[in-house]
Amino acid sequence: MATMQTIQTTVAPAPANARAEEQTQVVPKTWRERLAQRWGRPLLENLFSKRKAIVAELRSIPERMQKITNQARLVMELTEDFQSGRYRDISWVAIAVAAAGLVYAVSPTDVVPDALPGLGMLDDMVVLTLVMRYLEKDLKAYCRFRGYSESDYF
């Protein structure tokens, strides 16, 4: 992305006989990126701690809404690849938005409680839809990176 700078660093390995490995560290350039990274890291950790709940929630969504759930699964995969360093062509702002949206969807403290039949999932779906629209360009780029067909998700 245009707002990101990549720095190559060499990290000394723990064992003395092992080779040094190169790691890519993303350094935010703008205040918005720095703020998103500061808020995004805890959200990302929270997202991974709630992974099972998110996957279970996605399975409970009706068939007619599966495009959005496929996109949410794609976001889960993207965030895992981002955390592991396999994929870095996305801003911290987008990562923070993705993590916040998915965590909100499984959070018991919603604007509309999930216990209300029919309405309970409505706010979750609205939030997920807005998040997916915001991330659409990044998700399509990630599909190309992974070799996935965009038509499965959009």
C-alpha positions, -999 to 999 in steps of 0.1 A, spaced: 0 0 0 11 35 -5 10 44 32 32 15 43 70 11 43 87 -23 45 120 -27 63 141 -59 61 158 -68 93 180 -98 102 170 -115 135 196 -136 153 183 -172 158 181 -188 193 204 -217 184 240 -208 176 243 -232 146 211 -220 129 210 -195 101 197 -159 106 162 -155 92 149 -124 75 116 -109 88 95 -82 73 84 -55 96 57 -31 86 63 5 97 33 28 95 40 63 80 9 83 89 -7 90 123 -38 72 111 -17 41 104 1 43 137 -33 47 156 -48 18 136 -18 -4 145 -20 5 182 -58 -3 183 -55 -31 157 -31 -53 175 -53 -59 205 -83 -63 182 -64 -88 162 -55 -108 193 -91 -106 204 -102 -118 170 -80 -149 172 -91 -157 208 -127 -157 195 -120 -177 163 -142 -207 173 -171 -185 182 -168 -165 149 -167 -197 129 -197 -211 147 -216 -178 142 -208 -179 105 -222 -214 102 -255 -203 117 -261 -177 91 -289 -185 65 -279 -198 31 -292 -166 13 -265 -146 32 -236 -169 24 -216 -144 2 -211 -122 33 -201 -152 54 -176 -164 27 -161 -129 28 -159 -131 66 -141 -164 63 -118 -148 38 -111 -120 62 -102 -146 89 -78 -162 65 -63 -128 55 -58 -118 92 -41 -151 99 -18 -146 69 -12 -110 80 -3 -120 115 21 -147 103 37 -123 78 27 -143 47 6 -114 34 14 -77 41 -2 -58 12 -29 -43 34 -30 -14 58 -33 -15 95 -64 6 92 -80 -22 71 -68 -49 96 -83 -29 125 -116 -25 107 -117 -62 98 -109 -73 133 -134 -49 149 -162 -60 126 -157 -97 132 -153 -93 169 -185 -72 170 -204 -98 151 -198 -124 179 -199 -100 208 -228 -106 232 -231 -68 237 -246 -57 205 -268 -28 197 -296 -53 191 -292 -84 214 -288 -117 195 -315 -132 217 -342 -113 198 -354 -137 170 -350 -123 136 -336 -89 147 -307 -102 168 -285 -109 138 -296 -79 118 -271 -55 133 -244 -81 130 -251 -85 93 -252 -47 88 -219 -43 104 -203 -72 85 -218 -58 52 -203 -24 59 -169 -39 68 -169 -61 37 -177 -32 15 -149 -12 31 -125 -41 25 -137 -51 -9 -106 -39 -28 -82 -55 -3 -102 -87 -3 -101 -89 -41 -63 -84 -40 -60 -111 -14 -81 -135 -36 -56 -129 -64 -27 -134 -40 -41 -168 -29 -53 -178 -64 -90 -178 -54 -118 -170 -77 -133 -137 -68 -167 -149 -80 -169 -172 -49 -167 -142 -27 -182 -113 -46 
